Amino acid sequence: MSIALDQALRTHTAAHAREHTTRTAPPTVPVIESTATGAPSLVLDQSVAADWMAGHFTDPEQQTRVRRIFGKTMINTRRFAVDPIEPAPSGAPATIQDRMRLFYRHAVPLAVDVARRALDGVDPADVGLLVFATSTGLIAPGVDAAVVEELGLPRSVARLVVNFMGCAAAMNGIRTASDFVRANPGKKAMVMCIELNSVHAVPVETIDDAVTHSLFGDGCGAVVIGAHSGMEQAPAGTIVIRDKFTHLFEGTEDGIAVGVNQDAITCELSENVPTYIYEGVAPVVGDVLRRNGLRQPDIDVWAIHPGGPKILLESARSLGLAPEAASTSWDVLAEYGNMSSVSLIFVLERVAAHQAEDKPVSTGVAFSFAPGVTIEGFVFDVVRR
């Protein structure tokens, strides 16, 4: 019996028994069977982006401030579908409708490629649910329908589109997909996230625009989730989902706001977000660990949304962890910037691929943040060998 599956099965059984004492516990647990990621081919060095941004100002002090803002992000490179530093050609998108068309044109080939790799070895007929999440492309029929067409998924596949859940959309989708496969153990569910923040780049007007221009990048990620029984042997790299959690922090409505203005989709971050994270993370994570019979020292892997240095630092500080405890998240931030909902899938892919020789199973916690502010995530085991 797989140790990870056995642990998760016992956790699910105990939780189910507490909630439904007169019913038989379900014999399956949700697992992430495969992960795939991708990003546009245009790579922009952060120092080049900083110089470009600084060039919009003539005051040397403002130029220095811009470069300081870009330098503090701890980002080295980002990927873009639309070059943010090239002069806009005549007739470039100016309305939200134009931007949505541009999103669709760039998103479909990237999403199809990532989905095809995530589904490698999976019979398309087994896919019963497709969760598609984005905060940068609101269009229907959209990318989800194109993926069904291009990959020959069943015409009966259930589709769920998640918009404006921000950086936590992958966690939201994984929670929904996990519930689906437990209720339909003969089916698979795929969660896809794609964010093309470059489609919504707007002209630089004030120095306050430097924060947005310094953080966000483009990317796509997908996970395939199935239901396994406790008697199955899970292969190395399998992520077993032990428990899920979500919590809306009280009085934090100003923290993260995603919306549509007259010509683009915007994401506004309050200066209070670091405080909300520091005060809110530890109580929620502590509760979920306790209900799973875990203590913080039992956690080997911290998969925290790499949204920026303050998000990673304040999450770690709230939990009493050293910053390097989320080293994989820091690596993804440095290479890709904040890809919103996509970023944590990149982290999970690397977590699953890591080889640990000292133990057969690593236990972890993954979480991200949505407008509200909401923390959403799950407790998991990674089968190492």
FENBELRA-V472938 format. One record per backbone hydrogen bond with DSSP energy under -0.5 kcal/mol. CO is the residue of the C=O (numbers start at 1). NH is the residue of the N-H. If there is no record, write none. Layout:
BEGIN
CO/NH ; CO/NH
END
This chain:
BEGIN
2/6 ; 3/7 ; 4/8 ; 5/9 ; 6/10 ; 7/11 ; 8/12 ; 9/13 ; 10/14 ; 11/15 ; 12/16 ; 13/17 ; 14/18 ; 15/19 ; 16/20 ; 20/23 ; 27/230 ; 29/228 ; 30/241 ; 31/33 ; 31/226 ; 32/239 ; 34/224 ; 36/222 ; 38/220 ; 41/43 ; 42/80 ; 43/45 ; 44/78 ; 45/49 ; 46/50 ; 47/51 ; 48/52 ; 49/53 ; 50/54 ; 51/55 ; 53/56 ; 54/57 ; 59/63 ; 60/64 ; 61/65 ; 62/66 ; 63/67 ; 64/68 ; 65/69 ; 66/70 ; 67/71 ; 68/72 ; 69/73 ; 70/73 ; 71/74 ; 76/46 ; 78/44 ; 79/218 ; 80/42 ; 83/86 ; 89/92 ; 95/99 ; 96/100 ; 97/101 ; 98/102 ; 99/103 ; 100/104 ; 101/105 ; 102/106 ; 103/107 ; 104/108 ; 105/109 ; 106/110 ; 107/111 ; 108/112 ; 109/113 ; 110/114 ; 111/115 ; 112/116 ; 113/117 ; 114/118 ; 115/119 ; 117/120 ; 119/122 ; 123/126 ; 124/127 ; 124/154 ; 126/128 ; 126/188 ; 128/158 ; 129/190 ; 130/132 ; 130/160 ; 131/133 ; 131/192 ; 132/162 ; 133/194 ; 134/164 ; 137/139 ; 142/146 ; 143/147 ; 144/148 ; 145/149 ; 146/150 ; 147/151 ; 148/152 ; 148/153 ; 149/152 ; 154/157 ; 158/130 ; 160/132 ; 160/162 ; 161/163 ; 162/134 ; 165/168 ; 166/169 ; 168/172 ; 169/173 ; 170/174 ; 171/175 ; 172/176 ; 173/177 ; 174/178 ; 175/179 ; 176/180 ; 177/181 ; 178/182 ; 179/183 ; 180/184 ; 184/187 ; 188/128 ; 188/129 ; 189/225 ; 190/131 ; 190/192 ; 191/223 ; 192/133 ; 193/221 ; 195/197 ; 195/219 ; 196/199 ; 197/200 ; 198/201 ; 206/209 ; 207/210 ; 208/211 ; 208/212 ; 209/213 ; 210/214 ; 211/215 ; 212/215 ; 212/216 ; 215/338 ; 219/195 ; 220/38 ; 221/193 ; 222/36 ; 223/191 ; 223/225 ; 224/33 ; 224/34 ; 225/189 ; 226/31 ; 226/228 ; 228/29 ; 229/232 ; 232/2 ; 232/234 ; 235/238 ; 238/240 ; 238/383 ; 239/32 ; 239/241 ; 240/242 ; 240/381 ; 243/379 ; 245/377 ; 247/249 ; 247/375 ; 249/252 ; 252/255 ; 255/270 ; 256/372 ; 257/268 ; 259/261 ; 259/266 ; 262/96 ; 264/261 ; 266/259 ; 268/257 ; 270/273 ; 272/276 ; 273/277 ; 274/278 ; 275/279 ; 276/280 ; 277/281 ; 280/284 ; 281/285 ; 282/286 ; 283/287 ; 284/288 ; 285/289 ; 286/290 ; 287/291 ; 288/292 ; 289/292 ; 289/294 ; 290/293 ; 295/298 ; 296/299 ; 298/300 ; 301/303 ; 301/365 ; 302/304 ; 303/367 ; 305/307 ; 308/312 ; 309/313 ; 310/314 ; 311/315 ; 312/316 ; 313/317 ; 314/318 ; 315/319 ; 316/320 ; 316/321 ; 317/320 ; 322/325 ; 323/326 ; 324/327 ; 325/302 ; 326/330 ; 327/331 ; 328/332 ; 329/333 ; 330/334 ; 331/335 ; 332/336 ; 332/337 ; 333/337 ; 334/76 ; 334/77 ; 336/79 ; 337/339 ; 338/217 ; 339/342 ; 340/343 ; 342/345 ; 342/346 ; 343/347 ; 344/348 ; 345/349 ; 346/350 ; 347/351 ; 348/352 ; 349/353 ; 350/354 ; 354/356 ; 355/357 ; 360/384 ; 360/385 ; 362/382 ; 363/300 ; 363/301 ; 364/380 ; 365/303 ; 366/378 ; 367/305 ; 368/376 ; 369/167 ; 370/373 ; 370/374 ; 373/249 ; 374/370 ; 375/247 ; 376/368 ; 377/245 ; 378/366 ; 379/242 ; 379/243 ; 380/364 ; 381/240 ; 381/383 ; 382/362 ; 382/384 ; 383/237
END
